[in-house]
């Protein structure tokens, strides 16, 4: 019994500190690398959460292992995950083809317009075809981008108060955490900075309480599932903890970006993130205690449904959106994004499947 509490406490601590590790590494990462890393991490979170639900939590809730000691049911579970991945890929490939045809059509229209383009050394005009077939001529203004490529800067901006770069780089993690809603921004319509006033109502206070209560409840259920899993077996607990860790890292980084963008200092953002993470310890303790009175199956069912919802409703749409945005730019960028997402997906699914398949062969 003491071993369960020790392992549970250790893994919950690792999960709670994961966001701090990510924040500490951010200043040393270039923007493009960090965005690619987040793409892999969100794919990893989707694969881990889905794999944890179909390979561990739902089979445990349905007591399938008691009637199938060889874990043959995992093969059927693998087909379920395969069906999800198959339709994800079909949708992405069809969108790639549509975006490619759209770019080709726009290129053809530009070539047609360039044929009626007339210019002189002093001025340039461009003829634009309207919807009713008429031609309109007007001045052509060329944008000068400065004559050079934009330097791939680091994640952290030069000034501590400029948090727009952090918010922009972590937009996919924020949307994956909050479900495609616009988040509070630093500036208002009058462009006044938001300040933190102790004891007074402010945008920061509202965002902070949203993070504490929303993430606190989320982390409590995560801890509940971890505690119940450790009460079942050590390897089941490790498997669920791995899935939670893969999901929590981009999730907490998204929370961190929201708090910074609302006007908090680095210290305040870390403090609020830590307060919301503390509920995971409470959930773990409750989960272990409830496991003693044979309530684990209900916890597994609840956590399995939550994991599937987070992965398929919150995170997969964000994966689709990021892949579609890059495919509109070029086929190459779209394929790179899809490849990175699949790297994370397969890594998470494979890890959780192997832990479920061979957990009986490992002894502590």
Buried (B, 14 or more C-beta within 10 A) or exposed (E): EEEBBEBBEEBBEEBBEBBBEBBEEBEEBEBEEBBBBBBBBBBBBBBBBBBBBBBBBBBBBBEBBEEEEEBEBBEEBBEBBEEBBEEBEEBBEEBBEEBBEEBEEEEEEEEEBEEEEEEEEEEBEBBEEEEEEEEEEEEEEEEEEEEEEEEEEBBBEEEEEEBBBBBEBBBBBBBBBBEEEEBBBBEEEEEEEBEBEEEEEBBBBEBBEBBBEBBBEBBBBBBBBBBBBBBBBBBBBBBBBBBBBBBBBBBBBBBBBBBBBBBBBBEBBBEBBEBBBBBBBBBBBBBBEBBEEEBBBEBBBBBBBBBBBBBBEBBBBBBBBBBBBBBBEEBEBBBBBBEBBBBBBBBBBEBBBBBBBEBEEEEE
